Every structure is written in structure tokens, then in C-alpha cells.
Amino acid sequence: MKAIKTAVTILSAVIGSAAGTITFADHIQDHMVLQRAPQKASVYGTLSSSANSDVTTVTAKITGSSNYSVTGMINGNSWIAYLKPSDAGGNYSITVDCDGCSEGNNTVAVSDVTFGDVWYCAGQSNMALNLLHTMSRNRSLDAVLAGKYSNIRIYSMASNMNPNISWSTLKNATTIPMRHSDNLFFSMSATCYYFAESLTDLMGSHAPPIGLIHTAVGGSEAEQ
């Protein structure tokens, strides 16, 4: 394995992801939630095979209220960097530069990243059933539009019952129209979302950012 040096920086400026010889994994995106302390969150991705042999370091930069460097690893065409445990909250940008990549763009970045609790919502149709088909959908939508539950962010894998939802704040999700529903928010797993809503109500002012990752597939077998 090769050592890679990673520095992570807090920025308020928006930096978009770029394609090139170094990439993030598909679900490492703007607006995502990473697991808060005491766990160590990680960012990771791939290097093109032609670039891998020439790579000397991969550096992730973060500047702002917290500045530090960590060491990650390259294994074949994959790279990973473990971040220091971070308290809940914050608005982070993570920019990764590849020293030695010779083709395409050698920088990738994500912005508006925060730390909190990440929940994985898997299962079958009872989990995949979306908000559109629930009686409380309009109450929840009104609450979101009024600024409530702003700590919740959502991500959903495309399946036979749900569309792909890139990492999004709830406010942003309510503004994106979808076929067969009023907006992207209504396409999210109902069970997954109502869990986060109830947890936020229970914790009140102590509720951290909550990231929901939905991967349920209707009719799937347990082994899947």
C-alpha cells in the first residue's frame, strides 16, 4: 500500500465535484452528512489505472475553524482517507488533489458537508413506500417549508419504487418537481423520513444533523 497525505478544510464557499483521474465514490456528494465523533468518518474513491502508477500523494485540503492533516492509503486503484472525529454540525468543504495524476482533472471537491448521525434505511416495499402515499405528507411538507427539520438531509438509491435522490437538504428537495409526485421530497422513503422527524422531535434542540441513506428495494429477498 502507498501512503497518501490528506488535509481536510472547512470552507463556506461552494466547490463542485469534478471528473478526472481521481474521483469520489458516487455517494460522496455536496450536502452529505458524515458520522460525527467519536467515530472517524472517511472519504474515498478511485484513481484511473493509468494514473495510479505515477501517483505520489493524494491531498485533501480543509481550511477554516479546524485545520489538520491525516494520512490515508492507496490500495490498487482505490484511495481512502479517515478524518479526525468531528463534533456535530459545521459547514465543510473537502477538496482532494492528486499529485501525479497526468490526465484529465486532478482535483475533486464536495461542499456544504456536515457531521451528525447517519442512518441506513434498507428493506423491502414497507421501507421503500414513499411519502407521497402517506396521510401525513402535507403536514410534513408544511413543516419543512416553515423551516422545521432543517437538520435532516436525504439520499436515496434508485430502485423499483423510488428515484435516485442525490444528497439534499429537505428545503432543496421540496423545490425539485418529479413525475407522478409534486416534488422530490415526496419520493423519499416514508418510514425512513418519519423516523428522522420523530427523532428530531424527541431530541429537540439537542438534535444533531441527521443523514438518511435509503436503499430499499420492493420485493427483494433477504439475501439481497
QUIVEN-V159132 format. One record per helix or strand. SS is the DSSP state (2 for helix, 1 for strand). FROM is the first residue (numbers start at 1). LEN is the number of residues. If there is no record, write none. Layout:
{{SS:FROM:LEN} {SS:FROM:LEN}}
This chain:
{{1:2:8} {1:20:1} {1:22:3} {1:33:3} {1:42:6} {2:49:4} {1:57:5} {1:67:9} {1:78:5} {1:89:11} {1:104:2} {1:107:15} {2:125:4} {1:130:1} {2:131:3} {2:137:9} {1:152:5} {1:165:5} {2:170:4} {1:178:1} {1:181:1} {2:184:4} {1:189:1} {2:190:17} {1:209:6}}
